[in-house]
Amino acid sequence: MNFPSRGLGHDADVPPVGRGALDPLQSLLFSVSSELSAKEVKDLTFLCRDKVPKGKSETVQVGLDLFSILRERGHIAPDNLEFLKQLLRKISRVGLLALVEQFEQGELQAPEDQPDEHEKRLLEVAFRVIHDNVGRDWKKLMRELGLPDVKLDKVEVANRYDLGEMVLQGLWEWQKWKGKDAKVADLIKALQGCNLRLVADLIEERLSQVNSGTQ
């Protein structure tokens, strides 16, 4: 998922690769970087204190600076994004984590097939709430959303021993399945439809905070 750009300065250019084109990983890292706030970049840099020399960490201004250092030092590579995923989990950016996992699976959606930027931000908030509050009822919720059983089975097999990952993967499968028609309103309606009204109310409360600028 991509969400509204934050944290990039006016002089933050995308480093060219080859003849001015981005390689796929660099493009992913730029997308992730563009969604990080200044505080999140600071938090990530602190989390990498044992991976990045102090002299280099002091040069980090945006996420892409940090990711470039980590890539140079072998902590991020096209076939090894586990450390990047760990970082995103620690700062609770589940939407960006989904973006990285879609990249790994070769399933990144074209921009025209995705919800608009505002909707994607709202979906990320809703995904966090559902991840934290919907446990074994996740399949009931996914069925209420209309996700086919074949996709549910795929999620369950891939994450058999991790309920939290089942919840997130189910939500990401739904978002990919719906594409640009994925709406947070549909998540709220589905939660209400399967008697998870308290979760639906919590999402609406969090969305209200986001829209009012208090979160």
N, C-alpha and C positions, 0 to 999 in steps of 0.2 A: 504494500500500500504506500502511496505517496500522499502527503498532507501539506497544508499551506507552508510555503517556504519561510523559514525563520533562521536568523543567525548568520547569514552570509553578508559580508561587507560589500560595498560597492566595487572594491578592487579585487574581489575573490573570483579569479578567472578559472575556467576549467582547463587543467593541464592537457595539452594535446599529446596524442600518442601516434607514432608513425607519421602519416601525412596529414596531421591535423584532426584525425578522427579518434574518438575515444574507443579504447578496447572495452569489451563488455563489462569486465570487473570494475574498471575505472568509472564507467557510466553508472553502475550500481552504487559505488561509493559516493559519487557526486550526488545521486538522488537521496541517499541516506543523509549525507551531510547537510543538504539544503533544508531538511526538516528538523534539524536540531537547534534548540535554543542555546544561547550563550552559557546558561547554567548547565545544560546537559553536556555541552562540550567540556566544560570545566570538570564535571563529575566523571566523565569518561577518561579524561586525562589523568585524574587522580587514580582511577581504577587501573590505569596502565603504568603506574609509577614504577613497577618492577620490570616493565618491558621496554620503557623508553628512558634513555638517559636524561638527567635533569636539564642539561644544556639544550637538548632538543625539545623537551616538553615545554620549556619556557617560550618557544617559538610558535606554539600551537595557538591559533586564533579561531579557526573554524574546524569543523569535524574532518574536512578533507585533509587538513594539515596532519592531524593525528593518524588518519587512516594511511596516508602516504608513508609516514614513518613506520607504522606497523607492517606495511607491505614490504618496505625496504628490508626490514629485519626478519622477514619470513613468518610473521604472526598472522598475516592475511595473505591468502593466495587463491587463485581461481578454484582449486580443488580442495581448499581448506578454509572454510569460513566459520568454523566452530567458535573460535575466539571472538569474532565479531558478533556472533549470535549470543554468546554469553554476556557480552557487554550490553547489548540491547535488552536482554532479559533483566539485567541488574538495574537498568533505569526505567523499566516497565514500558518500553516502546514496542508493544506487541504488533502494531501495524508495520513498523519497520522490520521487525523480526519476520513477519510474513513475507515482506518484500524480498528479504535475503533468501528465505526458504523457497520461494517461487523461482528465484534466480537459479538456485541449486538444482531444482527440478526441471528447469527449462520451460517454465510455465508462466513467465511474465506476460501480463496482458498489454496489448497496445493501448496507448492513452485514450483512444476513442472508445475502447471497450470497458473503461473503468468509470466508476461514479465520479462526479465532479469533486474538486478539491475540498470544498466545505463538507460535502457528504462523507467523504473519506475520513475526515477528522472526527466527525460525529460517530462514524462506525467504529473507529479505533477506541473511543471512549466506551461505547457500548460493549465492545468485545472484552475490554478489561473487566467491566462489571460482571458480565456473564461468566468469564473465566473464574472470577473470584467467588461467585455465588451460585452457579449452577453445577451441580455435581453429576450424580448418576442419572439425572433427568435430561442429560444433554441430547440423547437420541430422540426423546419425546419432542424436544424443542426443534431439532433438525427436521423431524417428520412434519411437524406443524408448519415449518417453513417450506415444505415441499421437496426437500433434498432427497433424491432417489436412494433407495436402500443400497444399491451397488456402491455408491459413494460413501455411505455410512460404514459399510463393511470394510472398505479400503482404509478408512481412518482408524477403525477399531483394530484391524490387523497390524497396522503400522505403529500403533501406540498402545499395545495391549496392556502394558504395565504402568502407564502414566495417564491418569484420568484428566489431569489438567491439559496435557497435550492433545488428548482426544477432543476436549471442548474447543480448544483453539483451532485445531486442524479442521474440525467440523465447520466452524464459522468461516474459515478461509475457503473451504470447499464450496460453501454456500455463496460466498462473495464472488468467487471465480465463476461459479455456475450462473449467477444472476448478472454478472458483468455490470454494465452501467445502470442497470435497474435495481441494484442492491440498495435498499433504503433502510435507515435506522427505524423509520416508522413501522416497517414490516417486522423487524425484530421485536419491537415493543408489542405489536399486535399479536405476534406468535407467542410471546411470553404470557400475555394475558389469556390467550386461548388454551394454554396448557396449565393454567392455575399457578403460574409463577408471577403473580401480580406484584409481590414485594420487590422482585428483581426489576420488573418493568418500571415501578415507581422510582427505584434507585437510579436507573438509567436516566429517567426524565429529570431527576434532581441534578445529576451530574451534568447533563446537557444544558440545563438552565445555568449552571455555574460557568460552563464554557462560553455560552452565548453572552453572558453578562461580563465576561472577562475576569472572573474571580478564580479561574482555574487554568 
